[in-house]
């Protein structure tokens, strides 16, 4: 999916490892009700260690949750994760300072406020 909250899977890449070792995590929120998706995703992500997220689109709920947890958010229009990672390594991705979607209901079925 082009949207963070509706992605079927999340790829976790270790850029310090040979060939950018990866772990693929299923987004189990797809089976949940709309109102439960954000809670499921945030619980899933809370158990992972990562310091950057590469996205195509992201709503305010997910965006501010990531930022509050010290995670940098980068926008990419690349077709594959590997292309996006290469551009991140080359410092060619735009770091976002606000969500790409601003509808108060977009993103993760929750309201978030920037601090």
N, C-alpha and C positions, 0 to 999 in steps of 0.2 A: 504494500500500500504506500501511497505517497504521503500518508499522514502518520505521524509517530504513534498515536494512540490506536490506530487500526492496523498496524503492522502485524503480519502473521508470526514473524520471528524477529528476534533481536540478535545481532552478531556482536560478540565481544572479541575485539582484536588486541593482541599484545604487540605493540609496535617495536618493543625491545627484543622480541624473540625472533629466531630465524623464520623467514617467510611469513611474518605477521601471524603467528599462531592464533587460531580463533576457536571460539566456543559459540554454538548456536543455541539460543534459548527460545523455546516456544512461548508465544504470547497466549496464555490460557484465558485471557479476558475475553477472547472472541466468543466463547460460549456463554459468557455471563450477560446479565441484563446491562443495559446502557449505564444505569446508575452505579453499577458495581465495577465497571471496567477500570476506572482510575484507581480505585483501592487495590485491585488485583495487580495492576501494572506497578504501582508504587511499592507494594510488598515484594514483588519479584525483583525490581531494580534495587531495593534497599539491601538485598543480600549479595549484590555484586559490587566489585571494586572496579571503577572506571572513572576517568577524569575528563572525558569529552564525549559528546554525542553528535553524530552527523545525521542531519535530517533533511527532508525535502520540505515538509510543512509541519507546523506544530502550533497547537493552541496555547492559550495562557496558562491553563492548569498544569500541563506537563512542563512547559517552559519554565515557569517560576519554581516548580518543584525541583527541577534539575539545578537551576541557579542557586536555590537555597541550600543545596547539597554540594556546592562548590564545583559543579560540572559545567564545563564550557560547552556551548551549543553552536555548532557550525552548520551553515546551509550549503547543500550541494545539489546540483542538478545532474550529477554523473549517473550513468546507467547502471553501474555495478558498484558494490561496496569497495572492491579493490581499486577502481579508478578514484573514488572519493578518498580513500586512505592515502593513495599516492599524492593527491593534491593537498591533503592535510600535511603530509611530511614536507612538501615543498612550500608550505605556508601560503597556499593559493586558495584556501577556503575562507569565506567571510564568517567571522564570529558574530553571532547575533546578540543584540542588546535588548531585543523585544521579540515576542512571538510573531510568526508569519501570518497567523490568523488572529483577528481581534474580536470576533463575535464572542460575547460572554458565555455562550453555551458551547462554543467550539472547543475542541481539544480533548478533554478528558471527562466531560460530564461534571465539572466542578467549577467553582469560582475561585480565582486566585487574585491576590493583590500584591503588587510590587511593594517591597519595603524600602 
